[in-house]
Amino acid sequence: MATRTIGLEQARKQLPQLAESAHSGMGSLLTKHGKPYAAIVGPELLLKSRRKQSFLALRGTGKGLWGKSPAQKIADLREEWTK
């Protein structure tokens, strides 16, 4: 997707044109005091980034979080609540 950079104040004045450009496939990066602030992009890009991920994609992300014995760690946590 092609992108152009435009100041926030100028973008405010040109919002309808920027929205039309985004719909046509040309996004706009809005800047405030020369720093990236926001973006106007077409819906296909936004929806593409929100696609659903399988729960299995998270497998292994907590490896080592529970120490050497996850069962013991859970038992310790349960015991903590009974005190």
C-alpha positions in Angstrom: 0.0 0.0 0.0 1.4 3.4 -1.0 1.6 5.9 1.8 1.9 9.7 2.0 2.9 11.8 5.0 0.8 14.8 5.9 0.6 17.1 8.9 -2.3 16.7 11.3 -3.7 20.2 10.8 -3.5 19.9 7.0 -5.1 16.5 7.2 -8.0 17.9 9.2 -8.8 20.2 6.3 -8.5 17.4 3.7 -10.2 14.5 5.5 -12.7 13.6 2.8 -10.0 13.4 0.2 -7.7 11.4 2.5 -10.6 9.0 3.2 -11.2 8.6 -0.5 -7.5 8.0 -1.2 -7.4 5.3 1.6 -10.4 3.6 0.1 -8.5 3.5 -3.2 -5.4 2.0 -1.6 -3.3 5.0 -0.7 -2.9 5.4 3.0 -1.8 8.5 4.8 0.5 8.9 7.8 -0.5 11.8 9.9 2.2 13.7 11.8 2.1 16.1 14.7 5.2 18.3 15.1 7.0 16.1 12.6 6.4 12.9 14.5 4.0 10.0 13.4 0.7 10.5 15.2 -2.0 8.4 13.4 -2.8 6.8 10.1 -5.7 6.7 7.7 -5.8 3.4 5.9 -8.4 1.4 3.9 -10.6 -1.1 5.6 -9.0 -4.1 4.0 -5.7 -3.3 5.7 -7.3 -2.9 9.1 -9.4 -6.0 8.8 -6.5 -8.0 7.6 -4.5 -7.1 10.7 -7.5 -8.2 12.9 -7.8 -11.7 11.4 -8.5 -14.4 14.0 -5.6 -16.5 15.2 -5.9 -20.0 16.4 -5.7 -20.6 20.1 -3.0 -23.1 19.3 -0.8 -20.2 18.1 -0.2 -19.4 21.7 1.1 -22.8 22.6 4.5 -22.6 24.2 4.4 -18.9 24.9 4.5 -19.4 28.6 7.3 -22.0 28.6 9.3 -21.7 31.8 6.8 -19.4 33.4 5.9 -22.0 36.0 9.4 -23.2 36.8 10.6 -26.8 36.6 7.3 -28.3 38.0 4.1 -26.6 36.9 2.1 -29.0 39.0 4.1 -28.1 42.2 3.7 -24.3 41.4 -0.1 -24.7 41.1 -0.2 -26.7 44.3 1.8 -24.0 46.1 -0.6 -21.3 44.8 -3.6 -23.2 45.9 -2.1 -23.7 49.3 -1.5 -20.0 49.6 -5.2 -19.4 49.3 -6.1 -21.8 52.1 -3.9 -20.1 54.6 
